[in-house]
Amino acid sequence: MWVAILADTPLVRNLENAEYQKIILNGCSSLAERFSQIDDRIVRDQLKQAEENCERIPPEVKKIISQTKYRHFF
């Protein structure tokens, strides 16, 4: 079932779009080749940084929240 759910996600379905695939592959011949270019240290650092900053609200979002017509949502 997990595979069926994954196959139906928009990102996976977009792989059927030639233009999207061209952008994602960025000159590589396959997804495997493209993924091999990912530096896992950078990914781990970015994930760690995102976890540390998960409580922060970006200034753009704070501005939207401060607008009176949106306050009742928060």
C-alpha positions in Angstrom: 0.0 0.0 0.0 2.9 2.4 0.8 4.2 2.1 -2.7 0.7 2.9 -4.2 0.4 6.0 -2.1 3.9 7.1 -3.1 3.1 6.5 -6.8 0.1 8.8 -6.5 1.8 11.8 -5.0 2.1 14.9 -7.2 5.9 14.9 -7.1 6.1 11.3 -8.4 3.3 11.9 -11.0 5.2 15.0 -12.2 8.0 12.7 -13.4 5.7 11.8 -16.3 6.1 15.5 -17.4 9.1 15.8 -19.7 9.8 19.4 -18.8 9.7 18.7 -15.1 11.9 15.7 -15.5 14.4 17.8 -17.5 14.6 20.3 -14.6 14.9 17.7 -11.9 17.6 15.7 -13.8 19.6 18.8 -14.5 21.6 17.1 -17.2 21.8 13.7 -15.6 20.6 10.6 -17.4 18.6 9.1 -14.5 17.3 9.9 -11.0 19.9 7.6 -9.6 22.7 9.6 -11.1 21.0 12.9 -9.9 20.6 11.6 -6.4 24.2 10.4 -6.3 25.2 14.1 -6.6 23.5 14.9 -3.3 25.9 15.6 -0.4 24.4 13.9 2.6 26.3 16.2 5.0 24.6 19.2 3.6 21.2 17.5 3.8 21.9 16.5 7.4 23.0 20.0 8.3 20.0 21.6 6.7 17.6 19.1 8.5 19.3 19.9 11.8 19.0 23.6 11.2 15.3 23.2 10.2 14.6 21.3 13.4 16.3 23.9 15.5 14.3 26.7 13.8 10.9 24.9 13.7 9.5 27.1 16.5 10.4 30.3 14.8 7.8 32.0 12.7 9.2 33.7 9.6 8.8 37.5 9.5 6.6 37.2 6.4 4.2 35.0 8.3 4.2 37.2 11.3 3.2 40.1 9.1 0.2 38.2 7.7 -0.8 37.1 11.2 -0.7 40.7 12.5 -3.2 41.7 9.8 -6.6 42.0 11.6 -8.6 40.0 9.1 -6.4 36.9 9.7 -6.0 37.1 13.5 -9.0 34.9 14.2 -7.3 31.9 12.6 -4.5 32.0 15.1 
